Amino acid sequence: MRCSPTILLLTCLLHTATMAAELVVAPNGSDTNPGTLALPFATLGRAVVAVRDLRTAGKVAKDEAATIRLRGGEYELAKAIVLSPEDSHLTVMAAPG
């Protein structure tokens, strides 16, 4: 079966455009990290700000899902995290494992 280069390109572009943001937080992370599985953030607050920044920059659409995964451990909130309607489509959940 042959695949048209145009169809292949469109498929790749659409897949890239619909990739949702997924950030990771871990007790041993650092808020200067990029929030990936290998280099997680240390605080939930930093991850929320990162999602907002991605949406403001247009890297994640405002109506697109974003997920923050918390790895096992204890987290202390230094201050309250206030979410607004602009934070809709945000899920905070435990990381698998």
N, C-alpha and C positions, 0 to 999 in steps of 0.2 A: 504494500500500500504506500503510495506517495503522498506526502503532505506538502501543501503549497507553502512556500516561504512566507507569504502574506498572512495566511491563517496561523502559522506558527508564531509569527511576530505578534499578532493581535492577541493570541492566547497568553503569551508571556506578559504583555502589557496589561491585560485585564487582570491576570493573577497578581501582578505587582501592585496594581491600583487598589485591589480589594484586600490586601494583607492587613490584618488588624494588628494593633500594637499590643505587645505582651512584654511587660516589665517584671523584673524579679527583685524581691527584697529579702535580705538575709541578715541575721544578727551580726555576722562577721563581715558584712559588706561595707562599702564606703559610699557616702553621698557624692563623691567625686567620680565614681564609676559610672558607666553608661547604663546600668540597670539590666544587663544581660544575665543569662544563666551562669556564665563563667565569671562575670564581674558585676554582682548585684549591688543595688543600693542598700544602705543601712537602715533607712527610715521610710515609713509609709508616706509621710509628708513629702519627701523628696520625689517619690514615685508619682504622686498626684500632680505635683508641679511639672514633672517631666511629661506626663500625658497632656496637660494643658499646653505646654510649650509645643509639643508635636502637633496639636490641633491648630494652634495659632500660626505655626509655620506651614500649615497645609499638608503636612506629611500624614496626618490621620484626619479624615473627614469628621465634622462635628457630629454627624449621625452614625458614625462607624463605631463598632465595639472596640473597647480597650480593656485589657485585663492586667491586673496587678496580682502577682502570685507571691504569697508570703511563705518562705521556707521555715522549717521548724525552729522553734526557739522562743525566747521572751523578748517582747518589744515594749519599750517605755515611751509614752507620748509626752514630750516636753510641753506641747501646747495642743489645743484641740484642732482637729482638721475639719474645716467647714467646707461642705460641698454645696454647689449651687446648681441651678438648672443646666448650666453650661457643662457640668460634669456628668450629664446623663450618658447612658451607654457605657458606664464604667463599672466593671466587676472587680471586687477584691475577694480573693479566695486563697485557700491553702494550696501550696504547691504539692504535686503528687509525691508520695513517698512518705 
